Amino acid sequence: AVPWTGTTKWDVDPWGRWIITGRCTSGERTFEAEIVATCPPEDVPGVVLRAPTGEDGLVYQCRDSFYANATLSLWELVPDEERKGE
């Protein structure tokens, strides 16, 4: 899948939780995928990193540890023939 064949949504906290969802809506087999990653701050404090901002340039605003509990979910999108045309 490539960006122009569907949609992508990001829901990312500065530290501890990331959810990325993508939907491929063209091609022979359409699908939706979701990655949920969590990193409890009390278990892994991480390192403060600089990140680009629109107003202040690079500032220390996020953390990373290169460690997370991650879950990948993948669903095939199957058309509902009964609802076609609604």
N, C-alpha and C positions, 0 to 999 in steps of 0.2 A: 504494500500500500504506500502511496505517496500523498502528500498533502492535497493535491488537486483532485483526488478521487473520493474525498469525504470530508469529515470535520474532526477537529481536535479540541478538547477542552482541558484546561489546566486549573487545578485548585491547590495552590501551594502555600503553606505557612512558612514564615521565616525560619522556623526550626521545628522539626519533629513529625511533620505530616505532609505527604505529597499524594495527590490523586490525579492521574492523567487518564483521560478517556478519549478513545478515537473510534470513529465509525467509517468504514469503507463501504460506500454505497454504489460503486460501479464495478463491473467485472462479472465473471461467472459465479463467484462465491462471495457474497457480501457478508460482512462480519462487524462486530463491535468488540473492542478490547479495552480492558481497564487495568491499570497498575496502581495498587495502593501500597505505599511504603510508609512505615512509621519507625521512629527512632526516639524512644522515651528519653527526654533530656536528663532525667535523674540517673539513667543508666549509662548514657554516653554523652558527655558534655559537648563534644565537638570542638572545632576550631573556628574562630570568627574570621570571616572572609570579606573582602571588598566586593561590591557588586555595582554595576552601572545604574545610575539614576538619571532621570530626565533633567533635573535641576542642579544637582550638586556633583555631578561626575561620579567617580568611584568613591564610595563610602563604605565603612564597615557596617553591614546591615544584615548579614545572614551567617549561618553556621554550616559546617559540614564535617562529617566524620568518616565518610566513605563506608558507612555501615548502616544497614536498615533491615527491618523485617519487611519483606516484599511479597505481595501476592499478585499474580497475573491471572486475570479471568478473560476468557475468550468465548464469544457466543456467535454462532452462525445466524445471520438474519434471514428468516424464511418468510416470504410473502404470504399474507393471509388472503387467499383468493376470494373468500366470502366478503371481505371488506374493500376489495378493489373498486376504485371509482368513487369512494366516499370522499 
